[in-house]
Amino acid sequence: MSRFFANGSDSESESSEEEVQASNFNKATNFQFSDDEEEVKRVVRSTKEKRYENLTSIIKTIRNHKKIKDIPNTLSSFEDLTRAYTKALPVISKEENGITPRFYIRCLAELEDFINEVWEDREGRKNLSKNNAKSLGTLRQKVRKYIKDFEEDLARFREAPDQESDVEEGEGEAHESDADRAGADSDDGVGAGAGKLAELPKAAKSVTTKAVADDDDSDDSIDWDSDTESETESSEDENLYQNMRERFLKRTTEKEDKDDDKRKDKRKEQKHKVRKRAEDDEDGEWETVVKGNVVEKPKMFEKDAEIDIPLVLAKLIEIMSARGKKRTDRRLQIDLLFELRDIAEQHDLGTPISVKIHFNIISAIFDYNQKISEPMKLEHWALLLEVMQSMMKLLLANPDIIMNESVAEEHEEYVTAPYYIRGCPLAAVERLDDEFTKLLKECDPHSNDYVSRLKDEINVVKTIELVVQYFERCGNNNERCRIYLRKIEHLYYKFDPEVLKRKRGELPATGSAPSSVEVMDKLCKFIYAKDDTDRIRTRAILAHIYHHAMHDNWFQARDLVLMSHLQDNIDAADPSTRILYNRMMANLGLCAFRQENIKDAHHCLVDLMVTGKPKELLAQGLLPQRQHERSAEQEKIEKQRQMPFHMHINLELLECVYLVSAMLLEIPYIAAHEFDARRRMISKTFYQQLRSSERQSLVGPPESMREHVVAAAKAMRCGNWQACANFIVNKKMNTKVWDLFYESERVREMLVKFIKEESLRTYLFTYSNVYTSISIPSLAQMYELPLPKVHSIISKMIINEELMASLDDPSETVVMHRSEPSRLQALAMQFVDKVTNLVDVNEKVFDMKQGNFFQRGNMGNRDRGYNRNQNNQGGNWGGQRRDNRNQRNRNQRGHHKQQQQQQQQQVQTIEEE
Amino acid sequence: MANRGGRHARNEDSENTINYVQCDGLAVMKMIKHCHEESSNMDLAQGALLGLVVDKCLEITNCFPFPKSGDETMDEEMYQLTVMRRLRRVNVDHLHVGWYQSSDVGNSLSLALLESQYHYQTSIEESVVVVYDTQKSSRGFLCLKAYRLTPQAIQMYKDGDFTPEAFRTLKVGYESLFAEIPIVIKNSPLTNIMMSELNELLPEDKGHNFLDLGTASVLENHMRSLIERVDELYQEAVRYNKYQQVVFKQDTEKHRALAKLAAENAVRTSKGEPTVSEEEVIKQFRPLPVPARLTATITSGQINTHAQHIAQFCSQSLAKLFITESLQNAKETKEIK
């Protein structure tokens, strides 16, 4: 706006041409006239100039239209104007600080007047053409509606009557030029524009003279804008100040070039100028740095205030009421609370208050971190732990303090003996525990960081222990169950070697501290008895089983699993419980393996391993998904479920145990059922490994754990137990897998024993058909097994009808019965099965036909039946033919069977030969 | 069966373009060599037969192998033509009279074989396919079979219609898809002379090799593939059975609809209204797609050949058994004496 005025002043002071051109904003002036002077070189225009030019030109046309009462055109121009104004709005708000340009307001006022005038003039209105009258109505409505937004500005405009005359004058000028409108239209426009521009500074001048008295700042303002600003936007917005100053600045620089004699207060101008000049260069980006919101730390209490319980409480409530608000400085809040605690302690206000403040500090620390998924800062964590422990100590030391979430705010009691405090240490400790897990998950598990974090686990456990003590003193069953579960969850995955020692009688069974198994037993039994939410009980059972399995209490663990029927309804549980279930199963499998229950071990592990992603099932890491990407949301959730590293179960150990037990089961089975058509594989995963190694054209010495197992399986297939045992138990496998077991030596011995036995079985299955009899001692020698063991294995096989043989005691030999079919015979048997199947189906096909036939007979309408048959069957074998065929088929079948028998006889005879 | 026999007689003129195949020793040796060298589990060895037709007898005098299919830079047709042209220059029969293929325990009769033979036979009237069984031959049983498609089979394949209906009208069965043509191996007198001379050079006790009975693996292999084929056929039968059931269901529905229509029509005629024709109702039931029977037929054919092979093998073995028995007896009596 100010620039606009400056332009005006330029055009006015046309006499001093050189000066104008020299001035730094003559480009604007030039531009004003560039429309008709093409030779003037192009200048870059600012958006402001462009918009304003647009606006003024439209205003001009409106004025022209009004003169000749061309209402439809006035309407369309008005619409253009509003549109142009909305376009210019951003510029205006930037440059003019949101104040509507004066010329615009003027135009609106004139338009309104014009409309009112025309509207009032009923006579004239009647004479208007239909088109005009219609447009007038619309225009009036539109203007009225539009003007509402500018009511204030308009009112202010109308308050300045002194401008009216100027306008009149300008208009008169324009009118003159209008008269010879037939001439160059552009010239006319320019003339009018010039006239109008010219009038403005005059107005400004008059305004200035009026406003001089106001104050120092506003005396050089051209309009009342600054006044209104100070009125309406008196709120101290720095930004505003800045803008205003900016405006000032511009104005002053522009004013430099104004005619000096017109200025009465030039002296002041100069001062401004000098001051602002320096800053002129950085005009655009001139900004004050907003200083940090340094709020003075509010004084806790008045110096001389008597500090007593209600006062401290009030303060506490005051601090806490800011909680959760956006502006609240959370760090400050924590500091304040600490200060408050110190004050309370200084003045000896008693433990209840102290406890209350402690509790509030805890929640404030929890509040500090706004994102739930991210762990808290380390210093806060340390603080939190400390505060939590001291609070619990206070609570435990003062049995007359009752802290409970069921206590209502208004029933809190701090003064007399049974103190009541509202608050829930249980929730706090649960949150604390969760935060700890988050912290752990944040660390790289292989760094020292993790170890140092993990050291806090002891403190967490101690804190939980404190809370347990508290709730054992005063807590209902539900709360006790919850806190017990927390304790269990910190206990169940930890191995206590003392338990095993005690079991073996190396340590006295009683006395000293209870072992972890006993503690676990106690906690879990309480939960079993008292818990009424299913979830806690389920988790307790799972943890209990896990713990038992860990300490080789195979039978207790197994019985618990079987009694709880968890397998049936675990699918309905929440993910974290299912993860716990998977972990439990994995550990149970390992336990079964250690306890020489190979079959059970396999059963436990098969569900986990068959999917091929035990890592995910045990929540020990995310696998990249091929089919569909996880959304960020889902990934976050899944990450939250992950187990911290120190609780992981070694996957390689798990897989190895699974594969080895699968091998011990599968290889003898394969050998026993070589020709069985209905043979099913026991373990798919193991089979796949075996297959893939068989497919390789060149098999090198085994490298990985899997290759070792596969190589061992191959050795076992031909009964070579020595090679098999070497593949399973060697240095490489020891470091990789077996050493991970507690008492690994025992496990290895067990393994070798099993390998011997199963190899012996495999050997008997595979090679029994080449023996007529085998001596047991030589077998025992071969497999380095004691005689009775071999004897028992063979007897078992005979009893299970796996081996067709009998034992000859005096000679200590196994005599083969040789009743198993030879390979060809087995094939022939299989073939017979297949052929019977085929014949059955064929029979069915003919039964269908037969059925049709009877139906057709019943229908009585032979012709149609015939047609239908032909249509649908596509092949109508006549009755006779069918019979033939039937018979032939039978013959064929007979033939097949004959052939079969023939073959078998033949084969036998050949073999006999 | 009698019917079919009669038809055979009728078609004799067209069918008896060739009565037997006479194969030169050279060609046989070349084929065997090629098949043993190049056939594996995965791919088959194939080649072209060259010869002449003389009086209902196809004389195969020479052959050459086709290049392995893996090489794409080679134009197979060009290759064949060049080979034949060059053979012609050295005065060898250059008429293309068929092709040969290696096979594994009688797994020869397949859809692919049927297709190729169809193309051969439609372009060269008297062409045959000779199938050489590598596995069985390596066990001591020379297995060389010549096959031709029967005219019905050609007709059927030309129509491309494999519904039971088409099978019925063309009277094609599994036994009448392929016609086996006897093969005679003929050597030149000079070769025969050399053979008999070699025979005399052979020491006397080495001549019992033909009595070898340790060939159970042949039987096993046959059984295995037989089992496979039977399985396939079983699948086909199940499929057909399902189809039948669906058709039956549709039939009953249609019948019900027709009955309903008849009742309605009766009412209408009593009222004097025009009746609705049955076709409207029949239109609602679209005929179901009939399962193709070609694979089933081919599988049956294979089973048939397998059975034949087994029977042949067994009878041979039995014969051997008896021969050895009598030989043994003779030996024993000799020793006693």
Interface residues (C-beta under 8 A of the other chain):
Chain A: R823 L824 L827 A828 Q830 F831 K834 V835 N837 L838 V841 N842 K844 V845 M848 K849 G851 N852 M859 R868 N871 N872 Q873 G874 G875 N876 W877 R888 H896 Q899 Q902 Q903 Q906 V907 T909 I910 E913
Chain B: M1 T163 P164 E165 F167 R168 L213 A216 L219 E220 M223 R224 L226 I227 V230 D231 L233 Y234 A237 V238 Y240 N241 Q244 Q245 V247 F248 Q250 D251 K254 H255 P287 L288 V290 A307 I310 A311 C314 S317 L318 L321 T324
